[in-house]
Amino acid sequence: MALKIMSKFEIRRIAKATGAALLVRYDAPTPEEMGRCDEVSVEEISSQKVTIFRNDRRECRVATLIVRGSTNTFMDDIERAISDCVNTIKCILRDPRFLPGAGAIDIHLATEIQNYAKTISGLDQYAIEKFGQALEVIPRIIAENTGHKPEKVIANLYAECSKSKTVGIDPENGTVHEVKVYDSCEVKSWAIKLAVDVAVTILRIDQLIMSKPSGGPKPRAPGPNDAADAAF
């Protein structure tokens, strides 16, 4: 059986699924370089013939999910949901720590940073305080998306944050209490790091490159006969 595959990505997936090694020579492969597969078959799925490599071994690290739906938009939503679930599991395996969600950790960090700003003198105090206020954007977006007043919700969060560090926004009624919503520590840390890097990069820009019209012949100056031609 021979298959012709033009995509390098697909070839690597098949090699990873079967445990085979990718070869760049024309010699016969050695037993160590050859892979193993329990079953290879050609089936028709949604009027399209596909080649299925079925491997029931536990050490197989590749799997394929088939998504079916009535519309392309519906299938895109399912694919996005599956991708989010897989990425969440990957983040948990790298860093199993979780933080209180629903705006709880953001308001707590904003409170701590603004309290620290009060101990600093000079212009640095203003910058640190604004940095803390910038962390209010996540609770504000949560309140706006759920149809509640952001100012009222954020004020309630600040009031309850002094009592408990795990209070968050309830999207149903806009109240503030302990909710069972958690954020990945790795995702939250990288979001803050990347946001800070973007802000610092923008602040470091000291010169603007503006586009100008391309070169060419200058327009002719109006002559004495132009006025008479226009009147005619």
Secondary structure, DSSP 8 states (H G I E B T S, - for coil): -------HHHHHHHHHHHT-----SSS---TTT----SEEEEEEETTEEEEEEE---TT----------SSHHHHHHHHHHHHHHHHHHHHHHH---EEETTTHHHHHHHHHHHHHHTT--SHHHHHHHHHHHHTTHHHHHHHHHTTS-HHHHHHHHHHHHTT-SSEEE-TTT--EEE-S-EEEHHHHHHHHHHHHHHHHHHHT-------------------TTHHHHHH-
